[in-house]
Amino acid sequence: MKTIIKREDILSPLQNVIGAVERRQTLPILGNILLRSNESELTITATDLEIEMVSPLTGSNSAEFQTTLPARKLLDICKALPDDSSIEFHIEETKVTLTSGRSRFTLASLPASEFPGLDDIDPLQSFSLPQKQLKLLFDSTAFAMAQQDVRYYLNGILVELSPDRIKLVATDGHRLALSEYQTDIGISEDKQIIVPRKGVIELSRLLDNSDSPAEITLSKNHIRIKTDSLTFTSKLIDGKFPEYKRVIPVDGNRIIEVNRESLKQTLSRISILSNEKYRGIRLILTNDNLSIQANNPDQEEAEEELTVEYKDSDMEIGFNVTYLIDVLNVLDSEKVLVKLKDSNSSCIICDSEDSNSLYVVMPMRL
């Protein structure tokens, strides 16, 4: 069986699905992609048994066939070939030979019949969002997810759906990120699901900043997101997300208004001399002035003062500087608000104008 595919037609779909291919896997076939053709469509599929990505190839029309190929080797070959080249695939039972110009590669193949697929999903609810809005929701919250936490339900993002909005929440127990988008979802009752960390990272990578729709389908155990260039399916985390509303302070009456970029640059400079392990810094507030200090076990110190809008009583509070910088990196407003209660309570950081996102950071004892 032979088929010819242009390099430019296969490279982008390969790059789309490669994130589902684990470098280390227990099943050798999970290191492969499934190349499958019927008379109307040619697709590439990759899976790690938790997520599955299927990307169509444009401009290709072949007789029916299916085979599997080593994913990263195929991607490296396609990257290395000239831009305007075509690749002839000669498909046999245990190997596939790729010919392009005067280059020839023979790759070992595993039986397509052994390639695992996720269970068929039974759709319960479906709705659509602009890709750029869905990407913004994930990008605004993903940094606060836990990583390999024993509380497995924190290793992902909570997606909370109600008839008139979609809300995403992530927390690792030390900080919390919340972002919402008000729109008519078209569902009749509230629903919560938890999308695992790997799925969130891949979606952030693959969604684009266009108004083209992302079709979202939910089943009991899966979420499927379909765009023009990809069908993404992920298992959901089976667990109960913490009552996040309890950790959002409601009585922070000391308010700082500060230029976001100035604060971020100051924190970045001061962090150079913070403790490399704990990353603690001290914030000292006086009238319209913020002093930021850091020191480390080598008796080194850094201090910088910043003009802010603050009219309340003096106070000191400590934070992990990385958590503060992470928040400032995802906000894009000129000014941010920092709402504090006292030196032992969490703070809220938010955009001074946009109320759709807020961030909670716990204090540190220094």
N, C-alpha and C positions, 0 to 999 in steps of 0.2 A: 504494500500500500504506500502510495506517494502523495504528498501534498506540498504546495509551495506557499510560503507566507513571507510577506515583506517584513524586514527587520523592524521598521517603525510601527507596524501593526501589532507585533507581539511584545515589544519591549515595555510599553506603558502598562498593559494588563499584567505582565509579569511583575513589574515593580509594585503594582497595586496589591497583589495577593501575597507577595513574599513575606510580609509580616506575620502571616499565619504559620509559616514553616519554622518549626523549632530547630535550632542548631543541634541540640541533643535530644533524641527521642528514643523511646523504648521500642517503637515499631519502625523498622527501616522505611516503610512506605510513607510515613509521615514526613520524610525528608524529600518526597517527590511531589510534583504537581500532576494533576490529572488533565490531560489534553483530550477534549472530547468534541466530536463533530457530528452533527446531523446535516441534512441537506440545506437547512436554513440558517444554522448558527454554529460557530466554533467558539468554545469557551475554555478558560483555564480555571481550575479549582484547586484551592489549597486549604488544608485544615490541620488543627492540632487536637481535635476532638472536643475542644471548648468553643472555638470560633471557626467559622467557615467563610471563605471569601470566593466568590465566583465573578469573573470578569470576562465579558465578551470580546472577541477579536473582530475588528471592523475590516471590511474589504477582503474577507476570506470566504470562500465557498468551496467546500470539499465534499466528497462522498463520506458516508458514515464511517467513523472509526473512533477508537479510544485507546489511549496508551498513557503510561506514567513515565515521567522523566525526573532526574535529580534537579531539584528546583534551583539551587544556587549555582550549580555548574552551568545550567542552561542560561540563567541570567547573565553570568560572567561572559559566556560565549557571545550572547546577543549584544552586550555592551561593547565587546571588543571588535565586532565586525564593522565594516564601513557603514556610514549613515544611510546610503541609498541602496543597500544590498538586499537581495532576497535570499531566503533560506529554503532549501528543499529538504523535507523530512521523508526519509525512507524508513517506514515502520515495519519491523519484524517482531516476532514473538518475544524475544528476550533482549532485543537491542533496537536502538533507533540511530540511524546515521544522518547527520546534518551536513549538507553540502552547500557552500556559498562561495561562488567564484572558484578560486583554487584552494580554498580551505575545506577540510573534511574532518568531522568529529564523530566518533562512535560512542554513544552513551548507553550504559546498561539500563534496561527497563524492567519494571516489576509489573505483574498482571493487573490490568485496570479493574478486574473483578474484585480484587482484594482492597481497593482504595476505599477507606471508610467514609461514610457521609453522616451528617447529623440527622437525627430523626426528623421525619416530616412534621412541620408545625401545624397545629390546628388553630387558625386565626380566631382570636377573641375580639380584638379591637384594632382598628386601623385609622391613621390620620396622616396628614402631610404637613411638613414645615419647610420653609426655604433653607437650603443647605447652609448658607452663611449664618443664619440664626442658630441652627443646631450646633454648628461648629463653635460659635461664640459661647454658647452655654457650656460645652465641654471644655473649651480652652480656659474659661473663667473659673472653673472649679477643679479640674483634674489634678493640679499640683498638690492639693490638700489630701488626696487619697493616701491611705496607709499602704505600706509595702511589706508583704510577707508577715502581716500581723496575725497572731494566733486568733484574734477576733476577726475571723475570716470575712464577716459581713462588712468590715471597714476597708477591705481590699477592693474597692470598687466605688461606684457613684450611685447614690439614690436618685431615681427618677420618679418624681411625684406628679401625677396627672390629676387634674380636676377639669370640669367642663370648660373653664375659661382661661386656663393657664397650664404651663409646664414648668416645673421647678426642679433644679438639680442641686444636690447637696453632697459634699464630700468632707470627711474628717478623719484625722489620724489620732484623735484623742488629745492633741495639743493645740490644734487650730481647726477652724471650720470655714468652708467656703460655700456660699449660697448664691445662686443666680436663677432668675426666673424670666419667663417671657409670657406676656398676656396675649392670648389668641383663642379663638374658638376651636377647641380640640375636637368637639363633636362626640364626646363620651358622656354617659349619663351619670356615672358615679366615680368617686375618687379611687385612684389605684396607685400603689407603690411597687416598684421593681428595683432590683440592684443589678447594675451592669458591671461585670468584672473588670478589673484594672487593665488587662491586656486589650480587651475589646474597646475600652475608652481611649487608650493610647492610639490604637489603630484608626478609630473613627476620627480623632483629632487630626491625624496625619492625612486621611483620605478625603474628608469633606473639603469642599472648596468655598471660596467667598462669593459665590454666585447666588442669584435668586432662583435657580432651578430647584425643583422640589426634591425632597428626600421623603420617600414613602415609608412610613414606620408601621410595622405590623407586630402586634404582641400576641403571644400565646401563653399558656400556663407556665412554661419553663424556658421560653426563648424570646428574643427580640430580633426582628429582621428589618434592616434598613436598605432600601433599594434606591439607587441613583442611576443615571444614564450609563455610567461606566462600571458599576459594581453592585453586586448583591451581597450584603454582609449579614451573617447570622451568628448570634452568640447565645450560649446558654446563660441563664440568669443565676445569680447567687441565691441559694435557698437559705434565707435567714431573715431575722428581723433587725432593721436598722435602728440605732438608738433614737430616743425621743429628742431630736436635735433642737427643738424649740426651747427646751429647758436650759440649754447652755448659751442661748443668745441673751446677753444682758439687756434689760429694759430700763435700768435706772442710771445709765451713764450720763451724768449731767455736767461733767467737765469736758468741754469741747475744744479741740484744737483744730484750727484750719490752717493748712500749710501747703505750699507749692509742692506738688508730687515729685517732680524731677529733682528739685533741690534736696528734698528729704532723701530720695533714693541715692543720690550721689554722696551725700553726707554719710549715710549709713554704710555705703560701700567702702568709703575711705576709713571710717572708724573700725569697721569689721576686720581690717587687716591685722590689728593688734588685739583682737578678742581671743578668748580661750578657744583653741582649735577644736576641742572636744565638745564643749557646752555652748559656745557661740553667744555668750551672754553679753549684753550691753546695758548701760544704765541711762535712763532718760530723766533729766531734772527740769521741772517746769517752774518758771516764774512768770511774771507779767510780760506777755508778748515775747517770751524768749524760751527756747528749748536748748538745753545743753545735753549733748550725747557723749557718753564716756565709755571707754573699754580698757581693760587691762588683762594681762595673762600671767601664767606662773613664772615667766622670766623677768617679772617686775617691769615690763614695758607698758606704757600707757598711751592712750590717744584721747583727745577731747576736741569737740568742735561745737560752736554755738550757731543757732539758726533762728532767724526772726520768724515768729509765727503769730497768729491771732489767738490769744489766750488771755482771759480776764478773770480766771478763778484763783483759788488759793494755791500756794506752792505745794508741789508734791514730787516724789521720786518713785520710779517704777522700773523694773527690769524686764527685758524681753530677749528671746532668741532672735538675733539680728537676721538670720536667714529667713525666718517666718515673715518678718516685716518686709524684707526685700521681695520675697515671692509675691506678696499681695500687691506691692507697688508696680511690679512687672506686668500684672494682668490688668490693672486699672489704666485707663488712657486719658483721664481728665486732667485739666491744668492743676486743679486743687483737690485735696482729699480732706475728709473729716476724720478725726480720731476722737472717739467718745470713751471717756474713762469715768470710773466711779471712785476707786481708791487703789492703793498700791498692791492690794491682794486680789483684785478682781480682773477678769478678762476685759479686753478692750474691743471695741468695734471700729473697723476701718471701712469707709465707704466713699464713693464718689460724692463730691459736694453738690452735684446736680442730678445725677441719675440714681434712682432708688431701687433699681432692678437687681443689684448685687450688693452683698455685704459680706464682711470677713471678720471672724472672731479669732483673737489670738490670746492664749493664756499667758499670764505673767511668769517671770522667773524670780526665784530668790537668789540674790547675789551676795 
